[in-house]
Amino acid sequence: MAAISIDDLGAALAAAHPELAAVRAVAGEDDVYLVGGAVRDLLLGRERADVDLVVVGDAAALAGRLGAEPREHERFATAKAQLDGHEVDLATARTENYPRPGALPEVEPAASIEADLARRDFTINALAVPLRGEPALIDPYGGQADLEAGLLRVLHERSFVDDPTRALRAARYAARFGFRLEEGTEALLRAADLDTVSADRRRAELLRLAAEPQAIRALSLAAEWGLVEPAPGGLELAAKTAELISTHPWDLAEDRARMILAMALQPVGREVAMVEASPRSPSAAVELARRFHPPELVSARVRGADWLDDYVEEWTNVKLEIDGEDLIAAGVPQGPAIGRGLQEALRRKLDGEVAGREEELEVALAAARQESA
């Protein structure tokens, strides 16, 4: 999609978010605004799945009039509603005060949309469009000009002091849009102290960063700006991880963002055993690999354990045609002997030594009937 002009704002808004017609229909005298990233992406001509609305009034009451059962968050005066299959976030206009650096803000209702926009992170997100009347861009901090110039600019000098996670957000936006830091903003960002923020909040923001399509670029910027310290070779390994888990057979690997982040920031752990191993047989490879979790398998693979390709694509799919009921029917009593027999049959099937149900059963019965060591 191409960037739009202010003259085309109304038509673009209607085309991008037809679900907002329902909001206009029940808004009454409430002043409701599309805000933040939804406006930014509208101006950039980018598709955006989520919608953020600010109500100068009672957001929960508006959500109720929309026929939704709002999930309210008292601390931040927000609610959620479903409109034609779209989730819409509604928030009461508010001001924020940070009692100390890195703390969660104390919030109070705001009397105007301009007061609400003053709490935003960057000028490109301090944008609003009213849903009542003719669509017009509310842009008190020059966000449109910064969008056109490709700049990330904070609204005030204490922005990164109040909330240092904004520095990580800057890396995310810079990578996503190809933007650069405004000179003064860069100086402020490099002084940001992420240690004033809880570990949980830092990790949550890093996971959002690692979930970006341009995650490696974002992590590289965060490292360049002194916000994170990658493990030795971590960025290169993270790039290999992103590529690996987008291809078969590794595309079923769970939790992409966590794996990319772990590869970038954490040194090698116990999975080094798989990197250093040269399994002598498929069964030996399976015995080793099954001791590890999927993220550790990915880590070992990108570090050079190529044999794991066969493990993931072939050996994990090898199944016996027999089960414990077959051994019990043949006279093996319930207990450890059942597992011993099935394990031996699977080992030999993996190694190509048996094929078919009859051979599996013969091997399993022989192993089950052996005396325990």
Secondary structure, 3 states (H helix, E strand, C coil): CCCCCHHHHHHHHHHHCCCHHHHHHHHCCCEEEEECHHHHHHHHCCCCCCEEEEEECCHHHHHHHCCCCCCCEHHHCEEEEEECCEEEEEEECEEEECCCCCCCCEEEECCCHHHHHCCCCEHHHCCEEECCCCCCCECCCCHHHHHHHCEECECCCCHHHHCCHHHHHHHHHHHHHCCEECHHHHHHHHCCCHHHCCHHHHHHHHHHHHCCCCHHHHHHHHHHCCCCCCCCCHHHHHHHHHHHCCCCCHHHCCCHHHHHHHHHHCCCCCCHHHHHCCCCCHHHHHHHHCCCCHHHHHHHHHCCCCCHHHHHHCHHHCCCCCCHHHHHHCCCCCCHHHHHHHHHHHHHHHCCCCCCHHHHHHHHHHHHCCCCC
